[in-house]
Amino acid sequence: MVENEKIREMLDAYPEDGKIPCAVAHYIAALLSVAPIRVAKVINQMGLKIYQCQLGLFGYGRKGVSSYKVIGREVDIPQRFKELLEEETGGEMVVSCEMLWDIAEEVGVTRFEAGNAADAYGYKITPCQLGCF
């Protein structure tokens, strides 16, 4: 498939061996106008690892070490964020990665701050747009 070949070429051009940041995977998806999960499938086929989750959930050090995740850091979030989170999830304590991105953009906070705030409020973040969790 032509799209998969283009995705592969772009991943091959990334200078780190064996891994690719979440942001780069999303950049490739946006550039090629494909769903992020499509890029993730090619990443998996190539045996690459995705790291540096933009929400801070994984990929910031060695797995099992406290710095592996960067959630749990204190962030200052507008009250509107929590209101939108509750409104969008209908009171369920589960929120998708994509929904968090949308809320973060609407409120004007970073994705990292959104991930930290959702975690602090007790939300389970799933599913990942790249299929990592």
N, C-alpha and C positions, 0 to 999 in steps of 0.2 A: 504494500500500500504506500502510495506516494507520501501521505502525511506522516506515516511512521518513519519513513526515510528522512524526511526533513527534521523531525523531532530528534532522531538519532544523530544527524549531522550537528545539530545545535548542541546536543548533550556532549558529543565528542569534542566540540570546541571549548567546552568549559575546562579551565586549567587544573582543577583538582582531580586527582585520581581516585576513583571508587566512590565518590560522594558528590551530592548536588544539594545546594540549599533550597529550602522550600520556596523562597522568593524567586529564584532562578527558574524553578519548575513552573511557577505561575507566570513568569515573564514569557517563557517559551509558549505556554498555552495561549496567552493573550496575543502574542505576536502572530501565531499561526491560526488564531480564531478557533481553537479546539478546547474541549472541556479539560480541566486540569487532570481529571482521572485518566484521560487518554495519554497524557504525558507521563503520568505515574506508571502506567502499564509498560511503556517503553523503558522507563527507568528500571523497573523490576526485571524486564527481559534482559537488560544489559548488565544486571547484577550490581547496580549502583545503590547506594544508601541515600535516603533523604535526611537532611539534618537542618538545624536552626529553624524550627517551626516558628512562624511569624507570631503565633499566639504565646510563645514561650513554653510550650508543653514538652518539648524534647529536643535533643540534638545540640546541647551546649556543653559538652564535656563527655567524660566516660560514663557509660550507663551504670547506674547503681550508686553514683557519687552525687551528693546533693546539688552540685552545680549543673548536672545533666538537664534539669528543668530550671527555668528561670521564673516560673510562676511562684507565687508566695511572696513576691517583693511588694512592698507597700506602694500604692499608686493613688493619686488624687483624681477621682472620677466625678464628673457632674452627676447630680441626682437624676437627671434626665436619662442617663445611661441605664440605671437600675429600673426606672419606670418602663423604658422601652423593652428591656430584657424581660421583665415580668409580663408585659403586654404581648410581646411576640411569642413567648413560650406558653402562654395560657396557664401560668402557674406551675407547669411541669419544671422539674429541676434539670432538664436536659436541653442543651442548645447546640445547634450545628456550628461548625467552623464558619461556613458561609454566612449564616445569620449573624454571627458575632462580627464578622467583617462589615456587614451592612450596617449594623447598629453603630459600630465604631465610626464609620464614615459619616453617618447621619449626625452623631453627637460631636464629632470632631476630636476623637481621641485616637491614639495609635492602636494597631492591632495587638501589640504587646500589652498595652494598658488594658485593653478589653479582655484579653485572656486572663490577666492577673485579677481583674475585678470579678469576672465571672467565677473564677476559682474561689476567690475570697467569699463570694456570696453563696458558695456551695453547689454551683452548677457543674454537671458532668458535661464536658464538651465532646460531642460526637454527632455525626461522623465528620471525618476530615475530608476536605475536598480532594486530597491526593490518596485517600484510602489508608493513611498511616495509622489511624485509630478510629 
